[in-house]
Structure formats: C-alpha cells, structure tokens
C-alpha cells in the first residue's frame, strides 16, 4: 500500500514539475488565447467609443490598440495568471492546466474560432 502511494506521488510530481518549469509560457498561452477569443469584443467596444471621431483618429486608435494595447495587456495579465496557477500547488497544478486548456478550447469552439 505504501509503495502504491509513493508511485502515485511520483506520477503526480513528474507533470507538476514540468508545468512549474514552463509556468510563464503556459500563463502567456492562456493570456494570449483569451485575448484572441475576446479581442473582437474589445475591438467592438473601442470602435463604439471612437466612432464619432475622424477616420485618421479611428485608424490611429486601432493601430495603437493592436500594436500596444494587446501587448500591454499580455505583459500585465500574464504574471497574475502564473501566480494564480501557483496557488494550486504541486498536487493539482497539472490537472488545472489541462482543464484550463480544455475550457479555453471549448470557449473558442463556442465563439466559432475553431
């Protein structure tokens, strides 16, 4: 019984250590995937707020949003996502990452991105 428990802990530790060593990349993947999925909503909201301005201003705002805004959001949100993933600890982190990727995939499917 004790050997089975030790084996189970080792099987949990292997993916957990891989996830922890790649946590920043995983958090970046989560953040960018969510920005892709919800980017049209963000663009629509910005478009609605700037629709009364001249063409040049709207164009510059769109370029600024796409070139700086999404990059800034990624840089600001990614550390928080990584910290949130660290909260789950070694025992559940691999399962949480897998479930999160599945949830993002389902969300992308529902929004017709796949």
NORLINMO-V27349 format. One record per run of one state. SS is the DSSP state (H for helix, E for strand, C for the rest). FROM is the first residue (numbers start at 1). TO is the last residue. Records with the same first field share a line. If there is no record, write none. Layout:
# NORLINMO-V27349
SS->FROM-TO / FROM-TO
This chain:
# NORLINMO-V27349
C->1-1 / 22-22 / 51-54 / 87-88 / 111-114
H->2-21 / 23-50 / 55-86 / 89-110
